[in-house]
Amino acid sequence: MRIGLYPGTFDPITLGHMDIIRRASPMVDRLVIGVAINRDKGPLFSLEERVAMIEAECAKLSDQTGTEIVAHPFDNLLIDCARDVGAQIIVRGLRAVADFEYEFQMVGMNRKLDDSIETVFLMAEAEHQAIASKLVKEIARLGGDVSKFVTPLVNDAMRQRFAKQA
């Protein structure tokens, strides 16, 4: 079984993330969405909420592609998470050259830790290259419309979250 790991904080999951998941699915039999706990970033959504959103968004995609897609929280090294889930590849999305510089460095370190796990880069589709969870949260926090960047489920969750904070 070919297993891939697509890691991130997914706070929240965006259309850019969903594009990478959709395009990575045919490459593997099982795609594990590694949801980084990363308490240091002060996420808008709890780990449980992020996992639930990913599971809800990926259920239809899993049915369409025939690829098993599962969410898996982790708070250890990425390479250790890959080993834990039996991944042979790590999938990373790239939006711009700045992403590549950071990712290139990470790949080098991960290869030193375990050279049996490959990293595959997928360029974000042009329409999704500007989407970043951090920017989506800021737009939503300031009352802007983020429906072009997230699914309706995530859009509703963000509106409810910021309405509670107001």
C-alpha positions as a printed Julia matrix, in Angstrom:
166×3 Matrix{Float64}:
   0.0    0.0     0.0
   1.38   3.4    -1.01
   0.88   5.89    1.84
   1.43   9.63    1.63
   1.51  12.23    4.39
   0.38  15.81    3.8
   1.27  17.79    6.94
   0.21  21.23    8.09
  -1.67  23.1    10.79
  -4.75  23.56    8.59
  -6.01  26.47   10.69
  -8.28  26.54    8.79
  -8.17  24.19    5.83
  -8.42  26.29    2.66
  -9.27  25.69   -0.98
  -5.51  25.67   -1.6
  -5.1   22.78    0.82
  -8.04  20.97   -0.76
  -6.47  21.4    -4.2
  -3.24  19.77   -3.02
  -5.2   16.94   -1.34
  -7.23  16.36   -4.52
  -4.12  16.27   -6.68
  -2.08  14.11   -4.27
  -4.84  11.52   -3.87
  -4.17   9.63   -7.14
  -0.51   9.21   -6.17
  -1.27   7.06   -3.14
  -3.68   4.46   -1.81
  -3.96   6.24    1.52
  -3.39   9.93    2.15
  -2.85  10.91    5.76
  -3.51  14.56    6.53
  -1.09  15.24    9.36
  -2.62  17.93   11.54
   0.13  19.61   13.52
  -0.91  20.4    17.06
   1.54  23.35   17.21
   0.26  25.15   20.3
   2.89  27.88   19.77
   0.99  29.29   16.78
  -2.13  29.95   18.9
  -4.58  28.38   16.46
  -8.03  29.86   15.84
  -9.57  26.39   15.87
  -8.85  23.62   18.34
  -7.15  20.45   17.16
 -10.48  18.62   17.38
 -12.22  21.28   15.27
  -9.49  21.23   12.62
  -9.58  17.43   12.41
 -13.39  17.47   12.13
 -13.28  20.06    9.32
 -10.67  18.04    7.43
 -12.65  14.82    7.83
 -15.86  16.49    6.66
 -14.19  18.14    3.65
 -12.24  15.06    2.61
 -15.06  12.48    2.91
 -16.55  13.32   -0.5
 -13.14  13.58   -2.1
 -12.2   10.17   -0.74
 -15.36   8.69   -2.27
 -14.64  10.38   -5.62
 -10.98   9.35   -5.86
 -11.12   5.95   -4.19
  -8.19   7.02   -2.03
  -8.56   6.61    1.69
  -8.04  10.06    3.24
  -7.65  10.31    7.0
  -6.74  13.05    9.47
  -3.97  12.28   11.95
  -2.96  14.74   14.69
   0.76  14.9    15.49
   3.12  16.88   17.71
   6.41  15.16   17.01
   8.97  15.53   14.24
   7.46  15.34   10.77
   9.75  12.46    9.83
   8.64  10.57   12.96
   4.99  11.18   12.06
   5.72   9.82    8.57
   7.21   6.69   10.12
   4.27   6.39   12.57
   1.73   6.32    9.73
   3.87   4.2     7.4
   4.24   6.95    4.79
   6.68   6.48    1.94
   6.19  10.05    0.72
   5.61  13.44    2.26
   3.49  15.77    0.15
   4.19  19.49    0.36
   2.37  22.3    -1.4
   4.28  25.23   -2.82
   2.85  28.67   -3.52
   5.94  30.76   -4.23
   9.73  30.77   -4.35
   9.86  31.7    -0.66
   8.02  28.45    0.16
  10.57  26.49   -1.85
  13.56  27.89    0.02
  12.13  26.79    3.38
  10.9   23.45    2.05
  14.23  22.72    0.34
  15.99  23.11    3.68
  13.42  20.9     5.43
  13.8   18.16    2.8
  17.54  18.13    3.34
  17.14  17.71    7.08
  14.45  15.04    6.71
  16.65  13.11    4.24
  19.42  13.09    6.84
  16.97  11.72    9.42
  15.46   9.07    7.1
  16.47   8.82    3.46
  13.82   6.18    2.71
  11.01   8.76    2.84
  10.71  10.96   -0.25
   9.21  14.44   -0.4
   7.0   15.38   -3.33
   6.21  19.01   -4.1
   2.98  20.09   -5.76
   2.67  23.64   -7.0
  -0.56  25.3    -6.0
  -2.89  26.0    -8.91
  -2.59  29.63  -10.0
  -6.02  30.5    -8.58
  -4.92  29.27   -5.13
  -1.34  30.59   -4.95
  -2.19  33.62   -2.84
  -4.27  31.7    -0.3
  -2.67  31.4     3.12
  -4.55  30.39    6.27
  -2.98  33.29    8.16
  -4.33  35.81    5.64
  -7.73  34.12    5.49
  -8.04  34.41    9.28
  -7.06  38.08    9.21
  -9.6   38.89    6.49
 -12.34  37.03    8.36
 -11.39  38.63   11.69
 -11.81  42.06   10.12
 -15.22  41.17    8.69
 -14.13  40.45    5.11
 -15.58  37.83    2.82
 -13.41  34.69    2.7
 -15.82  32.55    0.68
 -13.39  32.6    -2.28
 -10.7   30.97   -0.15
 -12.49  28.31    1.92
 -15.38  25.9     1.61
 -18.86  26.88    2.85
 -18.41  24.68    5.94
 -15.18  26.44    6.91
 -16.61  29.85    6.03
 -19.54  29.26    8.41
 -17.22  28.03   11.16
 -15.06  31.14   10.82
 -18.03  33.49   10.87
 -19.36  31.79   14.01
 -15.95  31.92   15.69
 -15.43  35.61   15.02
 -19.04  36.45   15.95
 -18.39  34.91   19.39
 -15.23  36.96   19.79
 -16.94  40.24   18.89
